[in-house]
Amino acid sequence: MKIPAKTFFWAPRILGILAICFISMFALDAFQPDMTLWEQLRDFLMHLIPTFILLAIFLLAWKKELLGGIIFIAIGLVLTPLIYIHNYNMNGSVWMSLGIIVMITFPFILMGVLFIIDHKINKTE
């Protein structure tokens, strides 16, 4: 069974939108009742800095699939041990820490691979 080329065009883009939205949800912890509105908005925008960076890379990858794919794979591979160690130190569970890795960094690695596959398909057509 041959997978249509459009699948490799849309799969990384849809996955990217979903993954960036998921990462953005972590910024919601900036809203706390003991802070003023301006402090909450300031913290919220600071928590969204990773989202803005990922969004810029995502827009680059939309047009330059190979470069964007390589960057997303690098982001996923570099952040995996850092996030694992941080979560393992917090919860002491290997399995929980691996689950967090699967949810946070694996989508970016997969998205990078899919962008590179899309680039290879478009290059040969």
Backbone hydrogen bonds in HBPLUS format (Angstrom, degrees):
<---DONOR---> <-ACCEPTOR-->    atom                        ^
c    i                          cat <-CA-CA->   ^        H-A-AA   ^      H-
h    n   atom  resd res      DA  || num        DHA   H-A  angle D-A-AA Bond
n    s   type  num  typ     dist DA aas  dist angle  dist       angle   num
A0007-THR N   A0004-PRO O   3.03 MM   3  5.53 141.6  2.18 109.6 119.6     1
A0008-PHE N   A0005-ALA O   3.07 MM   3  5.37 120.8  2.44 102.8 116.1     2
A0009-PHE N   A0005-ALA O   3.12 MM   4  6.48 127.2  2.41 138.9 153.7     3
A0010-TRP N   A0006-LYS O   2.92 MM   4  6.14 166.3  1.94 155.7 156.7     4
A0011-ALA N   A0007-THR O   2.84 MM   4  5.67 158.6  1.89 149.2 155.7     5
A0014-ILE N   A0010-TRP O   2.89 MM   4  6.02 165.2  1.91 165.0 167.9     6
A0015-LEU N   A0011-ALA O   2.95 MM   4  6.00 166.5  1.97 151.8 156.4     7
A0016-GLY N   A0012-PRO O   2.83 MM   4  5.78 147.7  1.93 133.1 142.5     8
A0017-ILE N   A0013-ARG O   3.05 MM   4  6.27 158.7  2.10 144.2 148.7     9
A0018-LEU N   A0014-ILE O   3.03 MM   4  6.28 167.0  2.04 153.5 156.9    10
A0019-ALA N   A0015-LEU O   2.82 MM   4  5.96 162.6  1.85 152.3 157.6    11
A0020-ILE N   A0016-GLY O   2.93 MM   4  5.99 163.4  1.96 150.4 154.8    12
A0021-CYS N   A0017-ILE O   2.99 MM   4  6.13 154.0  2.06 144.3 151.8    13
A0022-PHE N   A0018-LEU O   2.92 MM   4  6.15 152.4  2.00 145.5 153.3    14
A0023-ILE N   A0019-ALA O   2.98 MM   4  6.27 161.2  2.02 149.4 153.6    15
A0024-SER N   A0020-ILE O   2.94 MM   4  6.08 147.7  2.05 140.7 150.1    16
A0025-MET N   A0021-CYS O   3.18 MM   4  6.47 133.9  2.40 140.7 151.1    17
A0025-MET N   A0022-PHE O   3.14 MM   3  5.35 135.6  2.35  99.8 111.4    18
A0026-PHE N   A0023-ILE O   3.21 MM   3  5.78 149.9  2.31 111.1 118.3    19
A0027-ALA N   A0024-SER O   3.00 MM   3  5.60 158.5  2.04 116.7 123.4    20
A0028-LEU N   A0025-MET O   3.10 MM   3  5.63 161.3  2.14 113.5 119.2    21
A0030-ALA N   A0027-ALA O   3.13 MM   3  5.92 161.0  2.17 122.1 124.8    22
A0031-PHE N   A0028-LEU O   3.28 MM   3  6.01 171.0  2.29 118.6 120.9    23
A0035-MET N   A0032-GLN O   3.28 MM   3  5.91 161.9  2.31 124.3 125.1    24
A0040-GLN N   A0036-THR O   2.96 MM   4  6.22 157.8  2.01 152.3 158.9    25
A0041-LEU N   A0037-LEU O   2.90 MM   4  6.16 159.4  1.94 150.9 156.3    26
A0042-ARG N   A0038-TRP O   2.93 MM   4  6.03 156.5  1.98 142.7 149.4    27
A0043-ASP N   A0039-GLU O   2.92 MM   4  6.11 166.3  1.94 148.5 152.3    28
A0044-PHE N   A0040-GLN O   2.82 MM   4  5.95 154.1  1.89 146.3 154.5    29
A0045-LEU N   A0041-LEU O   2.96 MM   4  6.15 161.8  1.99 148.7 152.2    30
A0046-MET N   A0042-ARG O   2.99 MM   4  6.26 152.1  2.07 146.4 154.7    31
A0047-HIS N   A0043-ASP O   2.86 MM   4  6.09 150.9  1.95 148.2 156.1    32
A0048-LEU N   A0044-PHE O   3.05 MM   4  6.29 126.2  2.35 136.4 150.7    33
A0049-ILE N   A0046-MET O   3.29 MM   3  5.45 165.8  2.31 105.4 109.4    34
A0051-THR N   A0048-LEU O   2.97 MM   3  5.05 117.1  2.38  99.4 115.7    35
A0052-PHE N   A0048-LEU O   2.95 MM   4  6.33 155.8  2.01 157.4 164.5    36
A0053-ILE N   A0049-ILE O   3.03 MM   4  6.30 158.6  2.07 155.9 161.4    37
A0054-LEU N   A0050-PRO O   2.87 MM   4  6.08 166.7  1.88 150.4 154.4    38
A0055-LEU N   A0051-THR O   2.78 MM   4  5.92 153.3  1.85 148.5 156.7    39
A0056-ALA N   A0052-PHE O   3.00 MM   4  6.20 152.7  2.07 142.8 149.2    40
A0057-ILE N   A0053-ILE O   3.03 MM   4  6.35 160.5  2.06 152.1 157.1    41
A0058-PHE N   A0054-LEU O   2.79 MM   4  5.94 151.9  1.87 145.1 154.0    42
A0059-LEU N   A0055-LEU O   2.92 MM   4  6.16 155.7  1.98 148.1 153.4    43
A0060-LEU N   A0056-ALA O   3.06 MM   4  6.32 150.7  2.15 141.9 150.0    44
A0061-ALA N   A0057-ILE O   2.81 MM   4  6.08 157.7  1.86 149.2 155.8    45
A0062-TRP N   A0058-PHE O   2.91 MM   4  6.13 138.3  2.08 143.0 154.3    46
A0063-LYS N   A0060-LEU O   3.19 MM   3  5.64 132.1  2.43 106.7 117.0    47
A0064-LYS N   A0060-LEU O   2.78 MM   4  5.87 166.8  1.80 159.9 164.1    48
A0068-GLY N   A0064-LYS O   2.96 MM   4  6.08 172.2  1.97 163.9 166.0    49
A0069-GLY N   A0065-GLU O   2.75 MM   4  5.73 156.0  1.81 146.0 153.4    50
A0070-ILE N   A0066-LEU O   3.01 MM   4  6.21 160.6  2.05 150.3 154.9    51
A0071-ILE N   A0067-LEU O   2.99 MM   4  6.26 160.7  2.03 151.5 157.0    52
A0072-PHE N   A0068-GLY O   2.89 MM   4  6.12 162.8  1.92 153.5 157.9    53
A0073-ILE N   A0069-GLY O   2.99 MM   4  6.18 159.1  2.03 149.0 154.6    54
A0074-ALA N   A0070-ILE O   2.96 MM   4  6.14 160.4  2.00 147.7 153.5    55
A0075-ILE N   A0071-ILE O   2.85 MM   4  6.10 158.1  1.89 151.7 157.8    56
A0076-GLY N   A0072-PHE O   2.98 MM   4  6.16 167.1  2.00 148.5 151.8    57
A0077-LEU N   A0073-ILE O   2.88 MM   4  6.09 163.9  1.91 153.9 158.4    58
A0078-VAL N   A0074-ALA O   2.86 MM   4  5.92 160.2  1.90 152.0 157.2    59
A0079-LEU N   A0075-ILE O   2.95 MM   4  5.96 163.0  1.98 150.6 155.7    60
A0080-THR N   A0076-GLY O   3.07 MM   4  5.96 138.0  2.25 139.7 149.2    61
A0083-ILE N   A0079-LEU O   2.85 MM   4  5.90 171.0  1.86 164.5 166.1    62
A0084-TYR N   A0080-THR O   2.93 MM   4  5.99 158.7  1.98 150.4 157.3    63
A0085-ILE N   A0081-PRO O   2.94 MM   4  5.99 172.2  1.94 148.4 150.6    64
A0086-HIS N   A0082-LEU O   3.06 MM   4  6.18 164.6  2.08 145.7 150.5    65
A0087-ASN N   A0083-ILE O   2.95 MM   4  6.06 166.9  1.97 149.9 153.5    66
A0088-TYR N   A0084-TYR O   2.78 MM   4  5.92 158.4  1.83 155.7 162.7    67
A0089-ASN N   A0085-ILE O   2.95 MM   4  6.06 158.1  1.99 149.3 154.5    68
A0090-MET N   A0086-HIS O   3.16 MM   4  6.40 137.1  2.36 136.2 147.7    69
A0091-ASN N   A0087-ASN O   2.88 MM   4  6.08 164.4  1.91 157.6 160.3    70
A0092-GLY N   A0088-TYR O   2.68 MM   4  4.75 145.4  1.80 130.2 139.4    71
A0097-SER N   A0093-SER O   3.10 MM   4  6.11 157.7  2.15 138.5 145.1    72
A0098-LEU N   A0094-VAL O   2.87 MM   4  6.13 152.1  1.95 149.6 157.8    73
A0099-GLY N   A0095-TRP O   2.92 MM   4  6.13 151.5  2.01 143.5 151.4    74
A0100-ILE N   A0096-MET O   2.99 MM   4  6.29 149.3  2.09 144.9 152.9    75
A0101-ILE N   A0097-SER O   3.05 MM   4  6.32 151.0  2.13 142.1 149.9    76
A0102-VAL N   A0098-LEU O   2.94 MM   4  6.25 156.5  1.99 148.6 154.4    77
A0103-MET N   A0099-GLY O   3.07 MM   4  6.34 148.3  2.17 141.8 150.0    78
A0104-ILE N   A0100-ILE O   2.89 MM   4  6.04 151.2  1.97 150.5 158.3    79
A0105-THR N   A0101-ILE O   2.92 MM   4  5.44 139.6  2.09 135.6 147.8    80
A0106-PHE N   A0101-ILE O   3.22 MM   5  6.51 161.1  2.26 155.5 157.4    81
A0108-PHE N   A0105-THR O   3.07 MM   3  5.49 128.9  2.34 109.1 121.8    82
A0109-ILE N   A0105-THR O   3.20 MM   4  6.58 152.9  2.28 152.3 160.3    83
A0110-LEU N   A0106-PHE O   2.89 MM   4  6.10 171.6  1.90 164.2 166.0    84
A0111-MET N   A0107-PRO O   2.84 MM   4  5.90 153.9  1.91 137.6 145.7    85
A0112-GLY N   A0108-PHE O   2.96 MM   4  6.07 154.2  2.02 138.5 145.2    86
A0113-VAL N   A0109-ILE O   3.00 MM   4  6.33 158.5  2.05 151.3 156.8    87
A0114-LEU N   A0110-LEU O   2.91 MM   4  6.18 161.6  1.94 152.8 158.0    88
A0115-PHE N   A0111-MET O   2.87 MM   4  6.13 151.9  1.95 149.2 157.0    89
A0116-ILE N   A0112-GLY O   3.03 MM   4  6.28 155.7  2.09 147.2 153.5    90
A0117-ILE N   A0113-VAL O   2.91 MM   4  6.21 157.3  1.96 150.9 157.5    91
A0118-ASP N   A0114-LEU O   2.90 MM   4  6.08 158.4  1.95 144.9 151.0    92
A0119-HIS N   A0115-PHE O   2.91 MM   4  6.18 151.4  1.99 143.4 151.4    93
A0120-LYS N   A0116-ILE O   2.92 MM   4  6.24 158.3  1.96 150.4 155.8    94
A0121-ILE N   A0117-ILE O   2.92 MM   4  6.19 157.4  1.97 153.0 159.1    95
A0122-ASN N   A0118-ASP O   2.95 MM   4  6.14 166.2  1.96 152.3 155.8    96
A0123-LYS N   A0119-HIS O   2.87 MM   4  5.97 146.9  1.98 146.6 156.1    97
A0124-THR N   A0120-LYS O   3.21 MM   4  6.34 144.4  2.34 140.8 147.9    98
A0125-GLU N   A0121-ILE O   3.24 MM   4  6.43 132.1  2.49 141.2 153.3    99
